[in-house]
Amino acid sequence: MAEPCEANAGSRQELQTERISSFLAAQGDQAFHSGLKTNNSNSELPLRVGLKVAQGSPLMGGQVSASNSFSRLHCRNANEDWMSALCPRLWDVPLHHLSIPGSHDTMTYCLNKKSPISHEESWLLQLLNKALPCITRPVVLKWSVTQALDVTEQLDAGVRYLDLRIAHMLEGSEKNLHFVHMVYTTALVEDTLTEISEWLERHPREVVILACRNFEGLSEDLHEYLVACIKNIFGDMLCPRGEVPTLRQLWSRGQQVIVSYEDESSLRQHHELWPGVPYWWGNRVKTEALIRYLETMKSCGRPGGLFVAGINLTENLQYVLAHPSESLEKMTLPNLPRLSAWVREQCPGPGSRCTNIIAGDFIGADGFVSDVIALNQKLLWC
């Protein structure tokens, strides 16, 4: 006779807990020998993944090594002023009809190894983090990092859409806002926005789209504080909400920043803020499944304004437990050639199946940014 649903659910939960505990126990020695204990003398430093300096100078400033590890190169990037270098015919194309490269979870290059687990994560993960922090945190970190380049390096690489997941830590000071992806960053929001503003001052004809979202732990007062920071830091660079502008229109007005802000109350009060930019998130482990999802979304028709097609793979519990020695980096890098091939097949423009912003993980590991920018050439063929 079949057991009640509640009993089945309880058994599954117990089995899941047992599997995770076994997995974390197997990771214990590796975590300790890797110097990732929370009492490590360098534990306040942000986690930076795969930053080995390799030889050579590929177009995008990075390469994938034979061991599927991201190798970062220190070289001047040809895409830091790509918008101003576009064919003048494209200066009058609205931004939502251009092809724009973006980074998914932009700020995860500086996740804090001493950070608590986000309060929005599951109760089980919270429990394991309290009981076995020396083991749990390294495992969480290696599946949380999606970028190796810092925000200035991403901008230099040509990224113009930044995915900013903003949070206030309960353990933090009153006005210190961080970024979050399972754990919190060392970087503060105000400092990062200032860094972006300073970069824009050095590149007066480049335009960025800042997607402010998540807002974990933000009260109404903290939203007001954040919006005030945005206004004070960017000032006249902000493009007020309205019709999606062209590059020529933005340049003529001295505007370089579109801020999308996923909080309805703030949107009603501040005309400098734009509604949230839709993000096609496939939530798929396998590359072909992600591509099928993106093609399905295209067949339904593109949104009317700015939108993002995310080519970022997403792990699930089953995958993590089955691949105890892997990380998001190791899962992603071998699949970049296939994802890049899909990117090169896309076409920007007003058509129902056209793409706009395309966002990915581990910017600089391959030619992704250049591939997205190159799609704009197809607009000249029309």
Secondary structure by P-SEA (a helix, b strand, c coil): ccccaaaaaaaaaaaaaaaaaaaaaaaaaaaaaaccccccccccccccccccccccccccccccccccbbbbbbcccccccccccccccccccccccbbbbbbcccccccccccccccccccaaaaaaaaaccccaaaaaaaacccccccaaaaaaacccccccbbbbbcccccccccccccccccccaaaaaaaaaaaaaacccbbbbbbccccccccaaaaaaaaaaaaaacccccccccccccaaaaaaacccbbbbbccaaaaaccccccccccccccccccaaaaaaaaaaaaaacccccccccccbbbbcaaaaaaccccccccccccaaaaaaaaaaacccccccccccbbbbccccccaaaaaaaacccccccc
